[in-house]
C-alpha cells in the first residue's frame, strides 16, 4: 500500500512539474503557490518521523499550508475562474431547492388524497 501511495505522490509531483513547465504567465503564478506548499510538506515529511512532538506539530502546520496555497492562488490569481464556479454552484443550489420543494408539495398532496379517501370509508 505504501508503494502505491509513493507512486501516486511521485506521479502527482511529476504532473505538476510538467504542467508548470508548459504554463505561462498567470497559470505559472498559480502553480507556483501550490508547488511551494507541496515542497514544504515534502521537506517536513522526514522531520515528522522524529518522536519529538514539536516536529509532528510542524508537519501538521506544513500540511495546513496546502489549503493556504490554494486559497492564495484562487483569490489572487483567479484559479479555476472561481466566479464561474460559485455562480454555477448557486444556480444548482436554487434549482435543487425548488425541485425538493415541488417534490415535497406533490408528496403531501398525494398523501392527502390517499388518506382522505380512507377517512370517508371509516
Long-range contacts (C-beta under 8 A, 24 or more apart in sequence): 13-38, 13-42, 26-77, 26-78, 29-73, 29-76, 29-77, 30-73, 30-77, 30-79, 31-73, 33-69, 33-70, 33-72, 33-73, 33-76, 33-77, 34-66, 34-69, 34-70, 34-73, 36-69, 37-65, 37-66, 37-68, 37-69, 37-70, 38-66, 38-69, 40-65, 41-65, 41-66
